[in-house]
Amino acid sequence: MTSRPAIASEITNLFATRNTHAVEVAVLQPADPFLDMAGEDLRRRIFLTESETGKTLCLRPEFTIPVCLDHIASQAGTPRRYSYLGEVFRQRREGGNEFFQAGIEDLGDRDTAEADARSLADAHALLELVLPGQPLAITLGDQTIFEAVLAALGLPRGWRMRLARAFGSAPMLQAALADLANPPRNGQLDGDVAALVLDGDLEALSAHIAGGMDKAGLSASGGRAPVDIARRLIEKAELRSVRLSNEAFAALKDFLAIDVPLDGASAALESFAASAGLSLGAALEKFVARAKAIETHGLPVEKVRYDAAFGRPLDYYTGIVFEIAAQGGERPLAGGGRYDRLLTLLGAKTPIPGVGFSVWLDRIEALRGEPK
């Protein structure tokens, strides 16, 4: 176990002034929520173990999912703001596999523009407190705007889902765009399977795959079920059948190239939508409202950059995503975003909007010149 950071008391004192409930969550967590919802980058770095009953567990790799699970279990009312400070555990990380994170999860506030702005302001205030005088760079993206552009371009659901999943990873997004521009051909399927895939016959294809697995002595419990394999093959075939027009593909590239200070971002998006002949509707209205709320919180909007291609590699984000780094620094000191679907997926009986952030305390200590 690593030692508690020297700046911990400064941070917890700040949290106490920000109307938060300090929480502690168990180090051992059920693994499935992270494997299902956390994103590929985090999934491959999780430390897995098993309970006495055979349940798959993991060492806590982050705090958002555990805090949300505990909120659901406690049946606490909302809105409610939780703060935390503790260790997380990830494999193959620079500087070791254990490190401290702190943050705030803001649950249940229906004024999403205000909650988003407050989360960004809280993260910025924390870094200003522990890094006085350090110039900070804030990068902001928006999953909702990105998905609204994909829908307005007329992309089918399968492609919208693939691109949305790739939004937090530049290599994945570039690979998806390359496939969209030049759909690959698949000549690896045998005749029977290829015909069933082409017909989109999920039931018959599932039965065919199940029969092949039986002959090979493969168990569905050892991997994906036949119906899941069949559904994925059909989805891939549907994706390969789509080719965007040159105009639509150029519009998508133009959108992803938008990178401007936040005080000019609304105008840049409106100009893009008008030139591309697209309507971004409610997504753009929410973006404008949030930009105004951020300015109200006193953040330097001229120093906040909106990068249309910027995302974070966690699958549960649904709206704003942001990172704060030292000016000229390569690694973020803080990162966060909105996750309005997460609590429902984790078992909440009614939808609960959420937004939050975390900070990397080891990176902050390195900038302060303190021993780890």
QUIKA-V199172 format. One record per helix or strand of 3 or more residues. SS is the DSSP state (hx for helix, st for strand). FROM is the first residue (numbers start at 1). LEN is the number of residues. If there is no record, write none. Layout:
# QUIKA-V199172
ss=SS from=FROM len=LEN
ss=SS from=FROM len=LEN
This chain:
# QUIKA-V199172
ss=hx from=8 len=10
ss=st from=28 len=3
ss=hx from=32 len=6
ss=hx from=40 len=4
ss=st from=48 len=3
ss=st from=56 len=4
ss=hx from=64 len=11
ss=st from=80 len=10
ss=st from=98 len=10
ss=hx from=112 len=19
ss=st from=136 len=7
ss=hx from=143 len=10
ss=hx from=157 len=10
ss=hx from=170 len=12
ss=hx from=191 len=9
ss=hx from=202 len=15
ss=hx from=220 len=3
ss=hx from=226 len=15
ss=hx from=246 len=11
ss=st from=259 len=3
ss=hx from=262 len=15
ss=hx from=281 len=16
ss=hx from=301 len=3
ss=st from=304 len=4
ss=st from=320 len=7
ss=st from=334 len=5
ss=hx from=342 len=4
ss=st from=354 len=7
ss=hx from=361 len=8
